[in-house]
Amino acid sequence: MSSPSQAAARAFRAGRLSDALPLLDRTGVRQPDDAVMLAELLYLCGQPSRATAEVDARLSDSTLAPALRARCLSLVAAVHADIGDLDAALLAGREAMGVADQAGDPALAATTAALLLERSCDRT
């Protein structure tokens, strides 16, 4: 039998966001990777305020792994872009890209760079 976080991760990867969110949302204590996934799910399910609160809590942890920090910063950039604050979105996106590079995860670095490029094109 799998844990709620494993089931949520499978549902998330399969694109079943409305199935994944309650699996993580109802669990109490979270590992950092579960907390970041919850923040992403909250954002994608239209709850940016809760997502931002979750991300803020994670970003205050100086021991957060670079890959998770980059995902958090990408989410911050997305929220800023959604509300029309493109300067803050670009700033957070640049920071996310730098941290993603430090993480040594080529897929994360590429995704983060693509999101930053998309947001920089929104300025024109």
URFEN-V368610 format. One record per residue. SS is DSSP state (A for helix, B for strand, O for the rest). PHI is phi in degrees with one decimal (NA if undefined). D_LAST is the distance of its C-alpha to the last C-alpha in whole Angstrom. Layout:
BEGIN
ss->SS phi->PHI d_last->D_LAST
ss->SS phi->PHI d_last->D_LAST
END
This chain:
BEGIN
ss->O phi->NA d_last->50
ss->O phi->-96.8 d_last->47
ss->O phi->-76.6 d_last->46
ss->A phi->-57.6 d_last->43
ss->A phi->-70.2 d_last->40
ss->A phi->-68.2 d_last->41
ss->A phi->-65.0 d_last->41
ss->A phi->-65.0 d_last->38
ss->A phi->-62.8 d_last->36
ss->A phi->-63.5 d_last->38
ss->A phi->-63.9 d_last->36
ss->A phi->-61.6 d_last->33
ss->A phi->-62.5 d_last->33
ss->O phi->-83.1 d_last->34
ss->O phi->83.4 d_last->31
ss->O phi->-93.5 d_last->34
ss->A phi->-63.6 d_last->32
ss->A phi->-69.1 d_last->34
ss->A phi->-84.6 d_last->37
ss->A phi->-72.1 d_last->36
ss->A phi->-57.2 d_last->35
ss->A phi->-65.0 d_last->39
ss->A phi->-62.6 d_last->40
ss->A phi->-85.8 d_last->38
ss->A phi->-64.6 d_last->38
ss->O phi->-87.4 d_last->42
ss->O phi->-82.3 d_last->43
ss->O phi->-84.4 d_last->43
ss->O phi->-70.9 d_last->43
ss->O phi->-123.6 d_last->40
ss->O phi->-71.9 d_last->40
ss->A phi->-54.5 d_last->36
ss->A phi->-66.6 d_last->35
ss->A phi->-67.6 d_last->36
ss->A phi->-64.9 d_last->35
ss->A phi->-68.7 d_last->31
ss->A phi->-62.2 d_last->32
ss->A phi->-60.8 d_last->33
ss->A phi->-60.5 d_last->29
ss->A phi->-63.5 d_last->27
ss->A phi->-64.3 d_last->29
ss->A phi->-58.3 d_last->29
ss->A phi->-61.7 d_last->26
ss->A phi->-67.0 d_last->25
ss->O phi->-96.0 d_last->28
ss->O phi->83.4 d_last->27
ss->O phi->-122.3 d_last->28
ss->A phi->-64.0 d_last->25
ss->A phi->-65.5 d_last->28
ss->A phi->-66.6 d_last->30
ss->A phi->-61.9 d_last->28
ss->A phi->-63.0 d_last->27
ss->A phi->-62.1 d_last->30
ss->A phi->-64.7 d_last->32
ss->A phi->-65.6 d_last->29
ss->A phi->-57.6 d_last->30
ss->A phi->-63.8 d_last->33
ss->A phi->-70.4 d_last->32
ss->A phi->-66.4 d_last->30
ss->O phi->-76.8 d_last->33
ss->O phi->-88.0 d_last->35
ss->O phi->-67.8 d_last->35
ss->O phi->-96.8 d_last->37
ss->O phi->-60.7 d_last->34
ss->O phi->-59.0 d_last->34
ss->A phi->-54.7 d_last->31
ss->A phi->-62.6 d_last->30
ss->A phi->-70.3 d_last->30
ss->A phi->-62.2 d_last->28
ss->A phi->-62.7 d_last->25
ss->A phi->-63.4 d_last->25
ss->A phi->-62.5 d_last->26
ss->A phi->-65.9 d_last->23
ss->A phi->-63.9 d_last->21
ss->A phi->-67.0 d_last->22
ss->A phi->-58.6 d_last->21
ss->A phi->-60.7 d_last->17
ss->A phi->-63.1 d_last->17
ss->A phi->-63.6 d_last->19
ss->A phi->-61.7 d_last->17
ss->A phi->-63.3 d_last->14
ss->A phi->-61.9 d_last->16
ss->O phi->-91.7 d_last->17
ss->O phi->89.9 d_last->14
ss->O phi->-93.0 d_last->14
ss->A phi->-68.4 d_last->11
ss->A phi->-61.7 d_last->13
ss->A phi->-67.0 d_last->16
ss->A phi->-63.1 d_last->14
ss->A phi->-67.9 d_last->13
ss->A phi->-61.1 d_last->16
ss->A phi->-65.4 d_last->19
ss->A phi->-64.9 d_last->17
ss->A phi->-64.8 d_last->18
ss->A phi->-63.8 d_last->21
ss->A phi->-60.6 d_last->21
ss->A phi->-64.7 d_last->21
ss->A phi->-61.7 d_last->23
ss->A phi->-69.3 d_last->26
ss->A phi->-62.5 d_last->25
ss->A phi->-61.6 d_last->26
ss->A phi->-63.9 d_last->29
ss->A phi->-68.4 d_last->30
ss->O phi->73.5 d_last->31
ss->O phi->-111.1 d_last->30
ss->A phi->-58.6 d_last->28
ss->A phi->-66.2 d_last->27
ss->A phi->-65.1 d_last->26
ss->A phi->-62.6 d_last->24
ss->A phi->-66.9 d_last->22
ss->A phi->-63.3 d_last->21
ss->A phi->-64.6 d_last->20
ss->A phi->-64.7 d_last->18
ss->A phi->-63.8 d_last->16
ss->A phi->-65.0 d_last->15
ss->A phi->-64.7 d_last->14
ss->A phi->-60.7 d_last->12
ss->A phi->-59.0 d_last->11
ss->A phi->-68.7 d_last->10
ss->A phi->-69.6 d_last->8
ss->A phi->-72.4 d_last->6
ss->O phi->-65.5 d_last->6
ss->O phi->-76.5 d_last->4
ss->O phi->-91.5 d_last->0
END
